[in-house]
Amino acid sequence: MRMARYSIACLLLLGFFAVAQWALGAGGEKPNPTQMSEQKRALHALNRLAFGPRPGDVDRVLAMGVDRWIDQQLHPEKIDDNALDGRLASLPTLRMSTRQLVENFPSLQTIKAVADGRQSLPSDPNERAVYEAQLQRFETRRQLKQQAAQGAAADPSPDSEAMMKPDRIEAREKLEALLGKPPDQRMRSVLAMSPEQQRILAPVLRRQGDEFMEGMTPRQRETIQALNNPQQVVIAELAQGKLLRATYGQRQLQEVMTDFWFNHFNVFVGKGQDRYVLTSYERDIIRPRVFGKFEDLLVATAKSPAMLFYLDNWVSVGPNSEAAKGVRRNGFGLRRRWPGVSPPARQAKNKSGLNENYGRELMELHTLGVNGGYTQKDVTEVARVLTGWTLKDAKDGGTFEFDERKHEPGNKMVLDHRIKSKGEKEGLEVLHILAHHPSTAKFICTKLAVRFVSDNPPPALVDRMAQTFLKKDGDIREVLKTMFSSSEFWEADEYRAKVKTPLEFMVSSLRASGAEITDAAPLTHQLQTMGMPLYGSQPPTGYSMKADAWVNSSALLGRMNFAVALAAGSLKGTQVDADRWFGTERPSGSGQTLAFLENNLLGSDVSKQTHDVISARLQDPEISSRKLDDPARPPNVAMIEGLLLGSPEFQRR
């Protein structure tokens, strides 16, 4: 208890010191305005193009040569990343199609269809168990609603709660009785239970499931987890996969750019069907195109079910379209109005019309930028152009289709360009214009420079990058080459000058500490407490890449608590061996240990102020792990490592 209290006091002192240092704009001692040494170039490259170095990475980059390593990262297809596949094998949803996700992890809409007899139960016993558990829950809710409508209490009474308690106790007893059985027998026992028994067991498994699922296959684990919340399995595995890729992947720049472009073309996981389509969106739309032509990426996102659903373009209908006027075509191409319904009444019934959400964000956030030279008239015209870009089979996740009936007929005018009436090709023409516009080149290159160089990037660098963007037909790889070869990128003042986002801080800590992740789920929960839930940015702006969004005392203390817990090995599902740094010889005292870890974790880039603050804390016997009468006892390596991971220097890249 005393140790815990002292650790908190230590964290408070170091945390507020670090906030003050950040407020003054000092992330440690400023380097001399000279060219970086080769070792600092390697560290700089690993901190900017990757999620930070793992043990031994700096030496490997130095042996290869920094420039050659950067070129290799720009061509991920040349990098063997098979070891990562083994870590991702425990997350089967990452390899499923959207339709498979919808079928295996049913939504409330799907369960309602089964309950109403419009859809049959699956034959696979694992899937069937999930459906039956959700059906039982759905029917219970429906009965409560009916009781409420009839004036009865909508919530269980205290007496009914008391009646449920024995069932929960019985469920726990059954769970405990099965723990000693082989995994397959445990699974068969669950599948043999009635839906009511599975429903009662589900919340117990949610709290005590790790031990119960020990030794089970990934498919079996998914089934157990889905008994409680099927959709959450999809979201959880997507987030865990992102953390594992960032931590262990060899194609680091590809992961950094995947994160960058997902954030640029942000989609919120909490909006309905997007829970199912985000897996494919990141895997099939974003990741394969991160180094390609910007126009290809722009078109792919515009047609993606994730974006069509998130920004509502799939329900956008032209005011003068056939659909709005109640006209439909028969098999011979003839047109006729909807029988018995006037056009205005039909449109009111559908509650659809022209939706400008995507048209606005397309220009403001995806291409031109807020000051890119467009008007509200352009927003409306782009929205008219993109009517008919919709989804087929939306309830199953959907695939892109162009619906001529919903498309607004006639010519349009966008950014002084006359767009002739030609159906789907109108949208492709507008996307081409936007992708090659000078304002787009400047906006995209500014965002890239903010991510990789500075919160306020040099205008001259942005201009050169924009020139490359326009000259090379929006080739992202070529733009990155221009940036990485610039003198501005290698300015000594930029070394450890960018504040890490919570994601960057967490992953860089995991990489630096050589952490072994056996369960990434608790780490995703930690990111939520740090204010950056993965795929959880609700506005289309995505998460900020600038320091002012993340620098405050509360956020910093949360990071430092994470760092200390990580180094101490007290994070569930993640192991760190604090003694891995040392061979047969280890430093004899706290001072030597601190100097050793400063060199290995931070390349000795530690300010005198940070060094002195940590040194002072290490003099206390509780922190240094030595008794007052035992000065030779080894220092607490984990505590020193945790404090260094929480230092202002480490929290900058």
N, C-alpha and C positions, 0 to 999 in steps of 0.2 A: 504493500500500500504506500509506504514512504517513497519507494522507488517511482511509483506511478505519479505521485504528487510532484516529486522533484523533476521528473521528465517533462511534465506539463509546464512547470515553471520555466524550465530551460527552453522549451519550445516557444513559449510566450515571449521570452526575452529575445531569442534569435529571430522570431517572426516579426516582431515590431521593429527590430533593427533593420531587417531586410526590407520591410515596407518603406521605412524612412530612406533607405538607400535607393530604392526604386524611385521614390518621389523626387529625389534629387537628380535622377537620371544617371545614377552610377551603379552599374552591375558588377562592381569590383574595380580594380585599378585599371585605368584606361591604358591601352597599349601605346607605345611610342608610334608616332605617325610615320612608320617605316613599313617596308614590305614584310609580310608574314614569313616566318621561318617555314621550312618544309613540314615540320611536325605540326605547326599551327594550321598550315594549309590543309593537312590531312584531317585534323580535328574539325576545322571549319566546314570542310566538305561533308564529313560524316554528320555534323549537326544540322546542316542545311538541306542536303540532298537525301539524307536518311533520317531515321528517328533517333539518331545518336549512335555512338559506338558501342559495340559489345566488347568484352575482354578480348584483346588480341587484334581487333579491327584496325587500330591505328598502325600497328606494325605491318599488317597485311597490305594496307593502302600505300604505305611508304615503300614497301618492297615492290609493289606493282607500279608505283608512280601515280600521283594524284590525278594528272590529266588523263592517263589511261584508264584509271578507275572510273572517272566521270564518263568517259566515252562508253565504257562497258555498261554503266547504269542507264545510259541513254538508249541502249539496245538490249532490253531485258530478255529477248528471245535467245541471246547468247549465254545466259546465266542459268546454270543448273539449280533448280529450286525444288527438286523432288522430295527433299527431306521435309519440306513444309506440308506436302500432301499427306504424309503420315500423321501429322498433328491435326489436320483438318478432317481426317477420316472419321473422327468421332462426332462429326456434325453433318449428318446425311442431308439435311435440308439444303445445304449449300450447293448440292448437285442436282436438286430437283427442279423440274419445270414449274411454272406458276400453276398450271392445271393440277399437277401432282400435289402441290402444297395445299391447294383448295380442297382437293379430295381427301387427303390424309389428315388435315387439320381443319375440320369444318368450322365455318363461321356460324353465327346465330341465324343468319338468313338460310343457310343450308339445312341446319337442324330444324328450322321451322317448316321448310319444304318437306322434310321427312315426316315430321309430326302431322302435317296436313295431308300426307299420302301422295304428294306430288313427286317424291323421290324415294327410291328404295335404299335400304341399308346395304353397306358394302359386304362382300362375302369374306374378305380377309379378316381373320379373327382379331388381329391387333387393331385394325381400323374400326371393326364393328364394336369393339369394347369402348373405344373413344366415343363413337357416335351414341351408343346406348347410355353412357354416363352423362353426356350432354343432353340427351333426350329426357332423362330422368330429371335433370336440373331445370330444363325448359318447362316440363310439365308442372313441376313444383311452383315455379314462378307464375305460370299461367293460373294455377289454382288460387294462389295468393291474390292475384289481380281480380279474379272472379269474386273472391270473398270480399275484397275491398269494394268492388262495384255493388255488392249486395248489402253493404253496410257493416260487414264483419271486419275484425281487426286484420290489417294487412300484414302485420309482423307477427312472428310466433309469440305467443304469450309466455310469461315466465314458467307456467306449468309445462307448456310444450317444450320449452328449452330444457327443462329438467328431464322431460321424457327422452330428449335427444342425447342427453349426457351419457346414459348407459350405452347407447349405440357407439358413441365416440370411444368410450372405454373399451368396449368389445373390439372395435377396429384396431385400437392400439395393441390390445392383447394378441389379436391375430397377426399383426405386423411383427411383433416380437417373437411369436412362435415360428414365423417363417424365416427369421434372420439367419438361422443356422443351416438352412436348406441350400442346395445348389441353386445357382441363378435361374436355370431353366425351370426348375420346380417352383421357385418363387413366382416366376412369370405365369406358369400354367395355373397356379392357385388364384392369381388375380383375375385371369381371363375366365376362370370357372365361376367367379362370384357373380351374383345377380347385379343388375345395374344399380339397384338401391344400395347394395353393399359397397360397390365401387364408388358410388357418390359419397358415401359416408367415409370411406377410406381415403379419398382424394386429398382432403385438407390435412390429414395425418401424414400422408406421404409427402406433402409439400414441406412440412416441417422436419420430417425425419427420413426423407427419401434417399439421402446420399448413402447411408449404410445399407438400406434395402436394395439399392440398385448396384451395389458393388459387384463387379464381375459380369454384369449384363452387357449384351451387345448394344451398339448405338441405337439400333431400331427398338430394342426392348426398352431402353431408357427413355426414348422419345414417347413411346406408348404410355409408360407410367406417368411421365410429366404431363402428357396431353389429357389424361383423365381429368385433370383439374382445370387447365386452360389451354386448349389446342393452339390458338393463335399465338400465345405467348412463346410457345416452343420455336416458332418460325422467327420471331423477333429476337429471342435470346440467342439462338444459334448464329444469326446474322451478325449480331454485335460481337459475340465471342470470336467468330471467324475473323472479323476486322482486327481485333486485338492480337490474335495469333499471327496473322499475316504481318502486321506492323512490327511485332516483337521478333519473330523468327525468320521472316522472309529474306532471301538474299537479293531479291529484286526491289531494293529499298526505294529507289526513286520512283518506280512504277506505283508503289503503294502510297508514297507521298503525293504523287500526281492524281491518283485515284481519289484520295481524300480531298485534294484541292478541287477537282472538277465536280465531285459529288456536292461539295459545299457550294460551288458556283451555280450548279443546276440543282439546287436543293429541293428535296421532296421530304415531307414530314411523315414519319412512320405511323403516327396516331390517327391518320385520316382514312377510315374505312378500309377499302380494298387495297390501299397502299401497303398494308401489313403483309400482303401476299406478293406484291409485284416488286418490292424493293430488292429482293434477292437477285432477281433477273436484271433489274435496272443497273445495279452496280456491277454484276458479273458480266452481262452480255452487252450492255450499252456503254457504260463508262470505261471500265478497265481496258478493254481491247483498243480503245481509241485515244488514250491519254497522250500519245506522242504523234498522232496523225494530223490530218487537216482539220482545222477548227470547224469548217462548214460541215464535214461529215459528222462530227460530234453534235453540232447544233441540230442537224436534221434528225439524227438518231434520237436525241432527247425529245424533240418536238413530236415524234411519232410514238414515243414510248408510252405504254399504258400508265406508267407511274406519273409522268408529267401531265398527260391528258386528263387523268383523274384528279390529281392534286390541284391543278389550276383550272379545272372545270371546263376545259375546252371541248371535252367529249359531249357535253350537253348544249353547246353553243349552236344556235339555229339562226340562219339568216332570216330577217324580217320579211323578205319577199321571196323566200324559198318555197318550193313545192310543199315541204312539210309544214311550214307556217300557214300556208293557204289551204291546207287540208287536201292537197292533191296527191294521189298515189298512182303508181303505174301497175298495169297488169302484165301478164306474161308476154303480150304482144307489143309492149312499149307504149300502149295507149294510156292517157292520163284521165283520171276522174276524181272528183272531190269526195271527201269522206261523206258517206250517206247520213243524212239527217242532222248534220252538225255544221253550223256556219264557220268560216275560217277563224274569226276572232274568238269564238267560243272554243274551238279546237285548240288554239294556241294557249288560251287560259287554262284549259284542262291539263295540257302537258306541262304547264308552268315552266316553259322553256322559251328562250329567245336569244338575242345576241349577248354573248358573255365576253367581256373585255379583259378578264383577269390575266389570261395567258398573253394576250397581245401587249398588255402594259408591261408585264414582267419580262417578256421577251426582249423588249427594247431597253427598259430601265436597268434590268439586272443581268441579262444574258448577253447583250450585245453592245448597244450604243452607250449605255450609262445614263445617269440622271440628267447630265448636261450634254447629251449627245446630239442635240439639234432636232429632236422630233417634237411634235405637237400632239395635243389631245385628238385632233383630227386624224393624225397618223395612227394613233392607238386604235381608234374606231375602224379605220380602213384596214388595218392589219387583222383585227378581229373579224371583219367581214370576209377577208381573204381566206382565213383559216376555218370558216364555218364548213362543216362536213368532215373535218378531221376528227374522227370519233373512234369508238370502240365497238368491236364485235364480241358478243358473249361476255359482257362486262361482269356478270355475276361469277364467272369462272376466272376472273383476273383480266380477261380481255386481250384482244389483239387489235392492232391498228387496222382501220379500214376507212376509205373515203366514201361518204354517203352523199351522192349527187343531190338527193332530195333535200338535204339540210343546207346545202351550199347556197350562199347568196349570189344570185345571178348578176351579170353586168360588169362593166369595167370599174376599176378602183384606182386611186391615186395614193401612192405611198412614197414619202420623202421625195416628192416631185417626179417620181417614176410612174408612168402610166402602165397599170397592170391590166392586160387584156383578159377578158373572160375566157378561161380555159380550165375550169375545174380544179383538180388537185394540183396541177402544174403552177397555178397562181401562188400557192403556198411555197412551193420549192423556189420560185423566182424571188419572192420576198426574202426568204431565208438566205438565198445567194447574195442579194443586195446587202442585207444586214451583215453577213459574214465577211464581206469585203469592204465595208465602209471604214474610212479613216478613224471615225470615232470609236468603232469597235476595236480596231487595232490598238488604239491608245488605252481604252478601258481595260481590255484583257491584259495587255502588257503591264499596266500599272498594278493590277491585282497580282500578277505573277511576281513582280518586283517587290510588292509588299510582303508576299509569302517568303521569298527567298533572300531578299536584300535588306530592306529597311521599312519601318512603318511609314516613313516619308521618303520614298525612293528618289534619287537624283533625276530631275527631268531629262537631262541629256541621255542617261541610260534608257529611260522609257522611250524616248524618241528613236534611238537606234534600234531598240527591240521592235517598235511599231513599224519602222522601215523594213525590217526583216519580215515581219508578219505580212505586210502588203506585197513585198517583192516575191516572197516564197509561197504565195497563195495560202496564207494562214497555216503554214507548216509549224506545228507546235514544237517539234524537236529542234528545228532550226532556230526558233525564237529562244529556246532554252540555251542552245549553244552560244548565241550572242550574249546572253546574260552571264553564263558561267565563264566565258572567256574575257569578260569586261574587267577593267581595273577597279570599277566601283564595287563589284562583288567581292574582290579580294582586299578592299580597303582595311587597314589595320583597325580602324575605328568600328568596323562592323563585326569584329570578332567578339562573340558572346554578347551581342547587342540586342538580339530579338528575344522578347519574353515568350516563353513556351505557353501554348494553350494547355488546358488540363490533359487532353489526349497526348500531346507531345511530351508533357512532363511525365505522365504515367509510363508511357512506353519507353522513353529514354531511361527512366529509373529501372525498369525491368531489364532493359538491355545492358545497362552499365553494371548492374548487380549480378548479371548472369543467372537471373531467376529461372527456375524450372516451374512452368505452369501446368498443373494437372487438371485444373478446373478454372476456366476464365470467367465463369458467371459472377463470382464475387467481385472481380475487378470491374465488370461493367456496372455493378451497383455502386462501386466506389466513384466511378466517373459521374454518376448521377448526383452524388453528394457534392462533387466538385463543381457542379453546375453545367456539365457538358454531356448529357446523355447521348449516346451514339444514335444517330438518325433522329434525334429528338428536337431539332430546331423547327419550331412551328412556322415562323414567318419565312417567306421564300428567300430572304436575304442570307440565310445560313448563319453560321457562327463567325464572329469577328476574328481576324488574324492579328489585330493590333493589341498593344499592351493595355490600353486604358479599359478594355472590356474585362480584363482578368486580374488587374492589380488592385487588391483591397485586402485589409487585414484578415478578414474572415476566410477568404479564399486561400490566402497564403498559409494560414495556420492549418487549414484542411490538408493542404499539400504536404506540409511538414509532418503532420501526424501520419499521413500515408507513408512517407519516406521512412520514418522511424519504425513503423509497424512492418514494412516490407523488409528492412534490414534485419529486424529482430526475428523474422520468420513467423510472425503472428497473423499473417493474412491467410485466410482459408483458401486452399487450392493452389497456393504459390509457396514454393520453398526457396530459401536463399541460404547458402553456406557461407557464413561470414568469414570462416577460416580458409576459404579457398584461395585467398590471395597469397598465402604463405606456404613455402615448402618446408624443408627441414629447419631452416633458420627463420625466425620471426623477430620483429623488433622487440626490444626488451621493455620499453616503457610506453606510456601514453603519448608522449611527445614524438617519439620515433614512429609509432604506429600512425599518428595523425599525419606526419609528413609523408609516410609511405602511401597512405590512402589518398592524400591530396594529389600526389603525383599520378596514381593509377586511375582515380575517378575523374580528375579535372585537369590532368596534365600540368599540375602545379599552378594553375591559374586561379589562385586564391588570394584575395586581398588581405593585407595585414589585419584589417579590422575583423574580418570573418575568422581568420586564424586565431586571433587573440580571444575573441568571444568563445569559440569552441574550446580553446586551450584552458580558459578560466573555468569552464564548466567541468572539464576533465579532472580538475584537481580535487573535486569532491569524491570521497571514497565510494559513495553509492553509484555515481556515474562511472567511475573508473573500475568498479568491480573489485576493489581491494579493501581489505579490512585495515583499520587504523594500525594494527600490530603486524600487518603483513604487507609491507611496501613492495615486495617482489611479485605479488600476484599479477597475472597478465591483465592488461586493460580490456575494457568492454569494446571489442572490435565492432560489433553490430551497432552499438550506440554511436560510435564515431562515424561509421559509414552512413547511418541514418541522418545524422546532423549535416554531413557533407552533401548528401542527396537533397536535403532541404535548404541548402545554402543559397544565397542570391546568385552566386556564380553558376551553380548547376541549373537553376531555374531559367537561365538564359541560354540561348543557342547561337 
